[in-house]
Amino acid sequence: MRSLLPKLLPFLISSFLSLLLFLLLFFPLPSPLSPLPLSPAHAAIAQPDKIPLTLDLLQDKLRNPIQSDGLPTIDLHGLVIDLRPENQVFRDQFYPLLQAQLQKPGTPVGLDLSYSQIQGEFQISLLGLRAPLYGQALSPIFSQTEQEQLQRDRRRLAQLGKLSKSLLANPNDSTNSSLQITTFRGPLKLIQTRFAGDADFTTTFFLNRIEAQGVQFLQTSDWSQTRFSQSTSFAGATFGGDAQFRSSIFFGKVGFDQAQFQQEVNFQGSEFQSTANFNRAVFRQNANFSRIQWQGNADFAQTRWLAQAMFSRSIFSESFFLADAVFEKTALFREVRFNQ
């Protein structure tokens, strides 16, 4: 037996190593560097559900604004804000409580709704301060810079004849005082905000910037007759319902790059006084860009148009980019004027 052991030993060692290699190949040991799967509890911490905004939480947020880009800001990000009719008690207090803080005299106060989900109809007019478009003196709540912005818009209205001749003929006419616009003084952040209901931003003068990258509008979003004083970004935004920007004015740069317009979009009669970027945007239904004044570059490169595109009677004062744009239906450029 002892004489056979030296002969069998290499065979036994080889068999053992083969078995060990087989086990390691099909049943590898866990790597000390590989992350362990999260337990349900840890997963909940890593990706918390949105917290419903209650009146108590709202009042706490109003008492304790955060600092963002050097300005006090009401922090309502990452929340579920229920403005549906069935939540009327909350809705009826939400707007006046928030408006009182946003429209305080002195330094403008911003509003951050990023990553929040807003249920029901949202109305920006209930958060702003009403200001006359014509004739009356402006409220002393506005800073000198803000008053200059509003006066600039008044002059523009008069020069372009946006008001009827009967109103312009008599600046003291009582009808003039009823022509008002909502003013929103502070920055507005809507980064990846989700609007489940209609969103009404009409007839509003945003005196500060708007950051709305990745915002989602599941229903109609209406920005008609709105003024954007500073830079505005809707990059990567999704407009699930009709998007209305009729007769609006963009004084600063605006970005709709990579935006998705899933229903009809209407910019008719609007004015872009600086660069407008629609690069790689997708228009799935009719898009109306007629009678627009483009005073800066208009970038529509790599856009895709699945329905009719209308640019009739628009004026392009600077460069108009359409490189690699795809029009799958009719594109109308009747009576368009290019100055470059």
Number of C-alpha atoms within 10 A of each C-alpha: 5 6 7 8 10 10 10 10 11 11 11 12 11 11 12 12 12 12 12 11 13 12 12 11 10 8 9 10 9 9 8 7 6 7 8 9 8 11 9 9 8 11 11 11 11 10 8 10 11 14 14 14 18 15 15 9 13 18 13 11 17 19 11 13 18 17 13 15 9 7 15 19 25 24 21 21 21 20 20 20 24 22 21 15 13 10 11 12 11 17 17 12 12 21 18 14 15 19 17 13 18 24 21 13 12 10 15 21 23 26 22 21 23 23 20 24 22 22 17 19 17 21 15 17 19 14 20 24 22 18 21 19 22 26 15 13 10 16 12 10 16 20 15 9 10 17 17 12 15 23 15 11 19 16 13 12 15 15 10 8 11 12 15 9 10 10 15 16 9 12 14 13 13 11 12 18 15 13 14 15 22 23 26 25 25 22 23 23 24 24 24 24 24 21 25 19 19 20 21 18 21 22 20 25 26 23 22 19 20 21 20 23 24 22 25 24 24 18 18 21 24 21 21 23 19 23 26 21 21 16 17 23 22 24 23 21 24 23 23 19 20 20 24 22 23 23 20 24 23 22 20 18 20 22 22 23 24 21 23 21 23 19 17 20 24 21 22 23 20 24 22 22 18 18 21 23 22 22 23 20 23 21 23 17 17 20 23 22 23 24 20 24 20 23 19 19 19 21 21 21 19 19 21 19 22 17 17 18 22 20 20 19 18 23 19 20 17 16 16 18 16 14 12 12 17 14 15 12 12 13 15 16 15 12 13 16 14 13 11 8
